C-alpha cells in the first residue's frame, strides 16, 4: 500500500542559482551539497511556465484555497526585472480562478532599487530581506567575495521598503543567529528598521558538523535567544517574531508557524533553476545530494514528488521522531527541531536536533515565563481590559478592518474578561460541596495547565454561560453553577491529567465545552476522566463508556452514537473552524435564528465545502478582512434554514468568536454573511474595552437598512457591519467587470454596492451628529467615515446611482410616514 502524503502548499522557486555575496554560513554554497555547480544560473521561461502549470494543477487537484510561492536563489534579483516580471505573470495567470497566491521574494537586498519595487507592486510580490543585525553582526558573515561589507546597501534597501509607497511590500527580516554577536544589539538594530516580522534562524549544522559552542555555557543558543526574548517582552512585543510566536501558539495547543519547530507536517517543495524538484534547501547542510528526489516539473507532477520517501518522512508528526523526542515534554513545541539538524552519519535523521539542549532550555523557559504572566485565578481578580489596544490597532478597527495581530489582541483581552466573569460568578455563588470541588479543580488547572484551561475559557459559549449566570444578557434567574464543573471537566480532558470530575447531566446532555456532548437520558451526574492522550471515560449509573476525544478528522465516527463530538472544518494550514451543532448553549441568536440540530454527514460536508469556498473568496476579494477573520472567528453555529433556503445570520454580544448562520445556497453569500457577522463580533469586543458613547443616551435613530428605529448602540453595530457589506459588493463589482459578466449581473452588483455605500455613509453622519459620542467614539466614527469616503468616487454604470437614489427616497418616505420626525437621525 502506497504511503499517503500531504499536498504541497509552499513552493520555493529558484530563479537564479548564483549570488553576489559570499556569506560563509550559506547552506547552498558553503555546506555539503554541490549540486548548484551543475545547474543553470537562470531559470528559463520553459521552467517558469511549467512550474506555474504544475502548481496550478496541484492546487486544483487538492482544492487548495491558497499557495505560497517564494522566488529564491542564490540571489533572485540577479535574474533581472524582465524574468521576475515573467515569473509573476505566469504564476498569477496559472492560478487565477484556482486559488489565492501569496507571492514573495527573498533577497539579500543589495540589488534592490525603485525599479524592482515598482515591479513588485505591479506583480503583488512581498519582499523579505536577510540581515544579521547591526554592522558588526552582519559583517561577521554577510560580505562580498572581496571582503567588503554589504551592510550599507542592505540598509538602503530597507529604507526603500519603509517608504509609504513601498511599505506594503515589506514582509520582514531574516536573521541567522551567531552566538558571538551581542543578542540585544542585534535585536535593537533589527527593530529599528520597523520590520513587520523578524525570523531568527539557528545556523545550519548537524551532528557530523556541530554548531559553534563557546565555552562557559551548555546552551549558548538558548541563552542568546532568551536575551532577545527578554528584551522583546519588556518592550511589549512590538514586532512579530516567528520563532517566539510559534512557541506561544504550540504551547497553547495551536499550530506551528515555522518549518523549524512543531509537529505540523512539512508541505514545502523546491523547484531548482533546471526544473528539478527537491526537498527543503536546508537539507543541503546534511550531505551531498540530500535534497534530491529524482523528479522534475517536465516529467513528473507534484503528487509524485509528494510521495517521495524523504517528503513522507517529514510529515509523520510525533510518530516520525526519534524515541528520545517522542518522550520529551516539549516535543509539541519543538517537533524535534529542523529536520536537517537531526542528521548523523549512520542513523541518518533518526536523532534529536543537534540543538536539542538549547531548544529544550529555551522552550521550557518561555513556557515558565508565560505561566508567570498569567496570574493565578482568584475571586478578587481585578485585572482591567481598558486601554489595552495601541492607537494603531484602535484605528485599524475603526476603519472596519483589523490585522491578525489586532484581532489577536482583542481575543486575548476577551479571554481575560472571561476569566474575570468566571471569578464574579463564583464570588456571588452559594456553592454546594460538589461546586467547591469543581472550583478547586479549576484553580488547580489554572496553575498546572493554564493553556488547557484557557482553551475552554476562550470558548464563545463559556462566555454565554457566564453572562447568563450573572444575568448580563437579561436571561432572568441565574443559572446553576454546573457550568463550572463542565469547564473543569473539559479542561481536565484537554490537559490529559487529573482526577475524575463530577459533571451534572442537564436535559439529558453531558456538556463538555470545546469537546462535545454526550446523551445520557435520565441521568443526573457523570464522572469524567482522561484516559490516555486521545480518549476519556464517563462513568454514569453503573455504565462505563470509553470515548474518543475529537480530533482533526472532523467526520470520524464516534465509538458510541450517544457521543456527539465537536467537529472542525479544516480551512488551510493551521486554520480551522469549529462547526458547533452540539453545545446546548449555542441557541442564543434570538427570534428567527434558532440553532439547527446535529448535521448529518452530507450536511456537514456541504458546510465544509461552503466555508472553504467562502474563505477563498474572502482572502482574494476582501484582503482587509481576511487576516482578522482567520484569527478571531473560532465557531460557526448552523442555524435553522429560512423558508426558500435563504441564508440568514446573527451574532451575539456575549459569544465572542462565534457567529450563527443558516447556510445560503452559494459560497459568495456565505462569505458575505461571515464578514458581516464578524464585524459585529469585533465591535462588541471594542465596546468591552472602550466607552464610545454615552450609555444613558436613550434617543432612537433611523437606520437606513431597517424599518424600526434603533438605539445608538444598534445603529453603531449596523453601521460597522455594513462597512464589510459595502466592500463585499464593491469586490463583486470589480470581479464582474474583470470577468466581463453579463450586464444584468454587473448592474445588480453595482446597485447593491451603491445602496449599501449610501446607507452606510448616511449612518456614519447620523452617529457623528448624535451628540452622544465620547472622544474615542468620535475618533472611531472618523475612521469609518475615512473608509466610506473613497467609495463615493468608484465609477458605476449609467443610471445606477439615480435608480438607487429613487429607491432610497421611497424607503425614506415610507419610514417618515410611519415614524415621523420625532425620532433622531
N, C-alpha and C positions, 0 to 999 in steps of 0.2 A: 504493500500500500504506500502510495506516494505521500511524503510529508506535506502538510498544509503550510501555507505561507501567508504573511501579512502583505497586503498591497503596498507599493511604494507611494509615499506622499511627498517625499523630499528628494530633489534631484540636483546634484552638483554637476553643472555643465562646464567643462574645461574649454574655454575659448582660446587660450594661449598657454603654451607649456613651458615658457621661459620667464625669467624675472629680471627686473632692473636693479634689484637689491641682492645682496649676498649674505642673508641672515644665517648665522652659523647654527641656529636652532631649528632650521627649516626641515620638516619631515620629508618634503618632496625631494630635495637635492642633497641633503646632508646626512640622511639616515640610511637604512639598509637597502631600500628598493632603488633600482637603477633603471626602471622601465622608461623613465622620462627621456633617456638618451635616444631611444628609437622612435619617439613619437614626433609627428609633425608639429612645428612650432605653433601653427594657427589652425583652428578648426575650419574645414571647408564649408561652403554653403550646403553641400550634399549632407554632411554630417549634421549641421544645424537643422536642416529641413526634416531629415529622417528622425532625428531626436524629437523634434516637436510632434511629428506624427505618432511616434511610439508613446510619448507621454499622453497625448490625447486619447489614443487607443486604450491605454491602460486605465486612464481616468474614466472613460466611458464604460469600459467593461466592468469596473468595480463600483460604478456610480459614485465616484468621489465628488465631494462638494467643493474641494479646494486642493490645489497642489502648490508646493513651494519650490521654486527654481532659483538656484544661486549661480550666477555667472562667475567663474572662478579661474584660477590658474595654477602655477605661475602667477603672473600679474596680468589680470584680464584687460586692463586699459591698454596694454601693448598691442592688443588685437586691433585697436583703432576704432574711431567712431562709426565708420561705414559698416564694419562687421557686427559691432554691438547693436547698431540700429536694426540690422537684418535679423539678428538673433531675436530681438524683442518683437519685431513684426511677425516672424514665423511662429513664435510661441503664442502670441496674442491671437493670431488668426486660427491656429490649430485648436486652441482651447475655447474659442468664442462659442458660446452656446453649450459647452460641455461642462465646464466648472470654472470656479474663480481661480485666478492666477495671482500668487504672491511672488513677484519677480524682484530679485535683489542682485547686487554685485558686491563682491568682497575684494577690497583693494588695499594696497599699502599706501595709497594716497598721493604718491609723489608726482604722478602724471595728471592728477585731477585738475580740471580747468572749467571755466564757464561753458565752453563748448560741450564738454561732456555733461555738465549739469543740465544744460538745455535739452540735450538728447535724453537724459534720464527722466526729465519732466515729461517730455513727449511720449516716452515709452513706459512711464509709470514704473521706474526701476529705483528701488530704495538702495542706499549706499551704506555699507558697513566698512569701517576703516580699522586697520591693525595699528596699534600704538601701545608701546610697553610702559608708558608713564612719562616722567619728566625727562629732560635731555640725558642725564646720566644713565637712567634706567634704559631708555630707548637705545642709546648708542652702545650699550653693552653687547647687543646682538644685531640691531637693525641698521646696518651700514651698507654703503655701496661697496663694490668689489675692491676699489682702491682705498677703502678705509674711511671715506668721507661720511659725515653724519647725514641722516635723512630727516632729522627732527624738524628743521625749519620748514621743509617742503610739506611735511605731513601737517604741521600746524596751519600752514597756509590753506591746505585743502579743507581742514575742519572749519577754519574761519569762513571759507566759502560756503560750506554746508550750513553754517549758522546764520547766513543772510536770510532775511524774511522770505525771499523768493524761493530759496533752495532748502529752507529748513524742513519742509515736508519730506525731502529725500533722505534726511539724516536718520539712519537706522540704529547707529550705535558704534561703540568702540570694542575692539577685542584686544585683550592684554594677556600675554603669556607670562606666568609667574616665574620670577627668578629670585630665590631667597636671599641673594646678595644685595638686592635693591631694598631701599627703605620702603616698607609697605604703605605707611601713611603718606609719604611724599608721592609715591606712585598714585595712590587713590586721589589725593588732593589735586594732582596735576590733571587727572582724567576728568574729575567732576568739574573742574574749572572750565572745561571745554563744552559743558552743557549737553552731554550726550543723553538721548532718550533711554539708553540701556548700556550697561557695561557687562562684558563677558570676561571673567577671569578663567584662564585655562591653565591647568597643570602642564608642565613641559612634557613632551612625549618621551617615554622611557619604558623599558621592560626589565624583567628580572635578569636578562642577559646583559643589558646595558642600563644599570640603575641610575636614577637621578642624582644630581649633586646633593650631598648631605653634609653640611658643615658640622664640625664637632660642637658638642655642648648641648645638644637637644636631640631627643629621639624622634620628634615630629616637627621638623622645621617648616614644612608646608602648612601644617595646621596652625602653627604659631603665626606664620605670615598672614594667612587668611583671617585668623582671629583678630589680629591688629586692624586689618581693613574693616572687618565686620563691626568691631567696637566703634571705630570712627564713623562708619556709615550709620550705625544705630544711634549714636549720640547726636548726629546731625538731623535725626528724624527721617532717615531713609529717603534722601532727596532724589534718588535715581533708582530705577530698576536694576538689580544685579542678578543676572540669570541664575548663577550658582546658588546664591542665598535664597532667592525666591523659590527655586526648585526644592531646596531642602525644607523650607517652610511649608510648601504645598504637600510634599510627601509625608512630612511629619503629621499632617492633619488628614492623611488618607487620600490626598488628591494626586493628580498626575505629576510625573516628572516634566520639567520644562527644558531638559537638555539631554543629549545623547550620552553624556559622560556620567550621568547619575540616574538612579531609579531603575525600576523593573519593566518599564514600558518597552514593548517590542520595537526593535530598530526598523525604520521604514525608509531608509536612505539608500540611494544608488548613485554612483559616479559615472559620468559619461566623459571619457577622455577625448582628446582632440582628433583621434582617428576613429571615434565611434565605439571604441571598446567600452564594455560595461564592467565596472569594477565595484568592489565593496568600499567601505569608508576609507578615505585617504589616510586616516590615522594609522591604518594597518601597515603603511609603508615603513613604519618605525620598527616592525617586528622582524621581518626577514624579506629577502629579495623575492618579489613575486607574490607576497602575501595577499594583496587585494584582488588578484586576478580571478576571473570567473571563466574565461574562455569564450565569453559571449560578446556580441556586438550588435549595434542597432540595425545593421543591414540584414543580418541573418537570423536574428533572434528577437522575439518580443520580450517585454519586460516581465511577463509572468514566468517565462523560462528562467530569467535571471533571479527572480524572487525565490525560485525553488532550489537555487544553488545551496549546497550544504553549509557554506560559510554564512550565507544570509539567514538560513534557518537557525543556525547556532546562536545568532544574535537576537532571536525572537522567542527564546524559551522561558523568559521570565525567571522566577525563582528556581525552577527545575533545571535551568540551563547553567546554573552557577556551580562553583566548586563546593564540596562538602563543607569546608570551613565557612564559606559565605552564607550558605543556607542556614547555618546555625547562629549567625551573627545578629544581635539585637537591632542593628541599624540597617539591615540589608534592604529594607523597603525604601530607604532614602538613598543609600549608597548604590545599590544594584550591582555590587561587585566592581564599581568604577568603570572607566572606559575600557572597552573590550581589548583594545591593542595593548593596554598597560598590564594585562594579565599574562602576557606571553613569556614562556620559559622553554628553552630547548629541552625536549624530552617529554614534557607534559603539555606542550602547546598552550592553549588558553584556559586549561582547567586549573586555574590558580586564582587566588585573590589578586587585586591590583597591587602593583609594586608600591603604590601609595596607600596601602591598606591602613597602616597605623595612623597616617595623617588624616585620612578620611574618617576613620572611627573617632579620633580625638576631636576633630572639628565638628562633626555632626552631633556627637553627644554634647559638646559644649553649646552648640546652637540650641539644641533641644532643652537643655537645662536653663539657658537664658530665657527662652520663650516661655517656659513654665513659670519662671520668676516674674515675668512681665504680667502674667495673669494672676492677680491677687486671688487667694482662696476665697470662695464664695462665703458670704456671711450675711446675716439678716440686716446688719447695719450698713451694708454696702451703699455708699452714697456717690459712686462714680457718675460723672456727668458726660453727656454726649454733646453738650453745647460747644459751638465754635471749633469743631474738630476738623472741618474741611479747610483746605487752603483757599485763598481768594481765587486762584486759578480754577480750582475744582468747582467752587461755587458758581463761577461764571460759565464754566462748561455746562453745568446743569441748567443754568438759566437760559442758555442758548438752545436748550432742548436736547442736548447730546449727553456726553459723559464718557470719558475714556474708560478702559478696563480698570486703570488704577483708581479713578474717581469712584466708579461703582464698587470696586473692592473696598474702598474706604467706607462707603455707605453700608456695605454688607457687614463689615467688622463693627461698625457703630450700632447696627441693628442687633447684632449678637450681644453686645454689651447691654443694650436696652432689654433684651430678652432675659439676660441674667438678673438684671435689676427687678424685672417684673416677677420672676420666679421667687426672688427673695421677698418681694412685697406680698405675694400670695401666701408664703409661709408665715410671714410675720403677723398676718391678720387671721391665721387659721386657728381652729380648735382641733388639733390633731388627735387621732386615735393612736394606740401603740403601733399599729401597722404603718400609719403615716410617718411616725417618728423613725421607724426602721428604714422606710424608703428614703426619707430625707437624709438620714445618716449615710446611706449608700451614695446619694448624690454628692454630698460633701466629700466622701472618700474618693469618688471618681474625679472630682474637681482637682484634688491634689495628685492622685496617682495616674489618671488617664484623662487629662483635660481635653485632648483632641477628640476623644470618643464622645465625651460629654458635649463638647461644642457642636459636633455634627448633629446631635439630637436637639440641642437648644436652638440651633440655627434653622431648624425645620419650620417652614411657614406656619404649619398648623399647631406647633408648640406655642407660638405667639398667640394664635387664635384661642387656644385653651386658656392661657394666662389672662388674656383680655376679658374673656367670659368670666373667669374666676373672680376678677377684680371689677366686673360689671362695667368695663370701659366701653363695651360695644352695645350697651343698652339691652343686654340679654336677660335682665331680671335677676332672680336669685342667683347667688354664687354657685358655681358647680362644685361638686365634691373634689376632694384632694387626690382622687385616683390618678390624675394626670402626673403627679409626682412619681408614683410607682411606675407608671408607663415610661416616663423619662429615664428613671433609674434602671429599669429592665433593658430598654433599648441601648442605653449607653454601656451597660454591663456586657451585652452581647457584642457590641462593636469593639469594646476593649478586649474581649476574649478571655476575661478573667473575672473571678468574683463568685461569691456565694449566690445561691438561688434567690430570686426576688419574687415576693408575693404580689401579684398584679390582679386588680379587680376585673371581672368579666361583666361588661355593661351592655345590655341589649343583645346578649348572646355573642358579643365580639370581644376578643382579647386584642387590644390595640398596642402595637409596638411601633411608635412613630419612627419614620425613615426606613422601616423594615417591612411592615405589612400588618395584616390582621389574621386572626385565627378564629374560625367559627366554633363556638363552644356553647351550643344551645343548652339552657337550663343550668349552666354552671354559674357560680358566684365568684370564684377566685381560682387562680392557677399559679403554680410555681414555675418560674422561667430561669434557665441557667445555661451558660455557654457549654458547648460540647465539642471541643476542637476548634480548628481555625475557621471552618465553614458550616458548622451545624450548631443546633441548640436543642434543648429538651424542654418539654412542657409537661408538668405533672398536674393532672386535674381529675378529681373524683375517682381515684384509683387507676386512671389510664395514664400511660406514659407515652408521649409522642417524641420522636426524634426527627427534626425537621431541618431542611437546608436554609441557611441564610441566603438572601437574594444576592445574586452575583451579576456579572456583566451580561450573561446570556439571558436577555430580557424575557424570552419566551420559554425558558426552561420549565419543564413540567414539575409541579410540586410533588413531594413524596406523599402527601395526603391532600385530597381535594378540598379539605376544610381550610388549608393554609393558603392564603392569598398574598404572595409576596409582592412588595412594591416593585414594579418593573421600570426599567430605564430604557431610554432611546438613545443610542449612540449617534452623535452628530458630527464626529470628526475626532482627530487625535486629542485625547484628554478632555473631550467635551461631550457631555450627555445631559439629558433632562430626565427627571422622574415623571412618569405618566401616572399620576396618583388617582386610581379609581377604587381605593380601598379605605382610606382613613375616614372614620366616622365624622371627624371634624371638618372635612373638606366641603361640606354642603353649607357654605356660608356666603354665597354670592347674591342673595336677595331674591325678591319676587321675579319670576320669569327666568331664573338662572339656576334651576335645580341641577345638582350633581348627577351625572349618569352612573349607572351601576357598573359592575365588573365587565370590562370589554372582553369579547371573545377573541380568538386568535386572529380572525380576519379583520376585526375592528382595530385590534392593536397594530397589525401590520399597516393598515390604511393610515393610522395616526403616525406611525414611524416614518412611512414614506412621505406623508404630508409635511411633517416637521422638518425632515431633511431637505425637501424641496423648498420650503419656506426659508430655511436658514440660508440656502444657496442664494436665493433671491435677495435676502436682506444684506448678505455680505457683498453681493455685486452691486446692488442698486442703492443701498442705504448705508454706506460705509461709516457715516457718523453715528449710527445707532448700533451697528453690529457688535463692536467690542464690548460695550456696556451690557447689551442684552446677553451676550455669551457669558459674561462674568457674573451677572446678577440674577438671571432667571433660572430658578432651580426646579420648579414644579409647574407642570401644566395639568390641570384637573379637567377631564372631559365633562361637559355639561349636556343635558338633555337637548336633543336636536329640536329646533323650531319647526313648525309646520312648513312643508315645502323644502326641507333640507337646507334652509338658510343658516349661515353661521351667525353666532352671537357670542358676546364675550363680556367679562366683568373682572374687576379686581376689587380687593377689599383692603380697608385701611390697616387691618391688623393681621395681614398674612404676607409680610414682605417676602418677595422672591417667588410668589405663586400667582398664576392667573387662571381663570376658568374660561374655557372656550367650548362652544358647540361647533364641531369641526365643519367648516364650509366645504363646498364641493371642489374648490380649486386651491392650489398651493399659494397662489399670489394673494388670495383673500386671507388665507391663514397668516401669511406674512404681515399683512396689514393689521390683523387683529392682535398679533403678538406685539408689534411695535406700539400700537395704540394703548394696549393694557399695561405694557411695561412702563410707559410714560407715567401712568397713574401710580405704579409701584415706586418709581424714583421720586416723584413729587411727594408722595406720602412719607417717604424716608426723610426728605428735606424738611417737611413740616415737623417731624420729630426733633430736628436739630435747631430750627430757627423759627422765630415768630415773624412771619411775613406779613401778617395783617392783624388788625385789632379783633380779638376773639369775641368781644362784646358787640361787634357791629352786626346789626340784625337786618339791615336792608336787603332786599332781594333784587336780582338783576336779570335782564334779558340775556339769555344765551342763544345765539342765532340758530343753533342746531337742535334746540329743544322747544317744546310748546309751553313748558311750565317755567315760571320764574325760579331762579336759583339763588341760594345763599352764596356769599362771596367765595367760600371755600369750594363750592361746587363749580362756580364759574372759573376759578383758578385751575381746578383739576381739568375741566373740559378744554380750556384754552391750551394748557400744556400738552394734553394728549393730542390735540389736533395740529400741533406743530408736526408731529410724526405723521399724521394722516395726510397733511398737505404735502409733505416731502415725498411720501409714498406716491401720491398721484403725479407729482412732478417727475419722479423717476419713470413712471409708466408713460407719461407724455414723451419723454426723451427716448425711451425704448421704442415706442411705436413709430416715432419719426425715423429713428435709425434703421428700423426693420422694414420701413415702407408699408406699414399696416394699412388696411382699408380705411377710407375716410371716416366712416361711422365709428370705427373703433377708436381712432385718434381723437375724433370730436368728443366722444364720451369721456375719454381720459382728460382732455383739456377742460371740459365743463366741470368735471369733478375737482380738478386742480383749482380752477378759478373760484369755484363755490367755497371750498374749504379754506383757501387763502384769504378770501374776503371775510368769511366768518371769523377766522382766527384773528385777522388784523383788527376787526371791529371789537372783538372781545378783549384784545390787549388794551385798546384805548379805553374800554369800559373799566377795566381794572385800574388803569393809570389814573382815571378821573374819579375813582370811587371815594377818595379821601380817607380810606381806611388802611392804606398800606403803611407798613413800617419802613424805615430807611432801607433795610435789606430787601423788603418786599418790592420797593420801588426799583432797587438795583436789579432784582430778578426780572421785573417787568421790562426794564430797559433791555435786558438780554434777549427776552422773547421778541421784542419789537425789532431788534437788530437782525434777528433771523428772518422775520417776515419781510422786512423791507426790500431786500434784493429780489424777492419773488414777484414783486409788482412789475419788474422790468422784463419778466420772462415773456417772450412773444407767444401768442396763441393765434389760432385760426380766426379768420374774418367772422365777425358776428358772435363769437363765443362770449366775450365779456358782456355784450348787450343782452344776450339771451339769459345769462346767469343773473345779471342785474335785474331784469324783469321778473325772474322767478323769486329772487330775494325780496323785491319790493312787494310782491303778492303775499309772501310769508309775513313780512313786517306788518302789512295792513291787517291781516287776519289776527296776528298776535296783539296788535294795538287795540283792535276791536274787542278782544277777549279780556285784556288785562289793563287797558287804559294807560295813562301817563303817570299814575301814582307809583309805579314800580320803577326803580332806578335803572339807568342804562339807556 
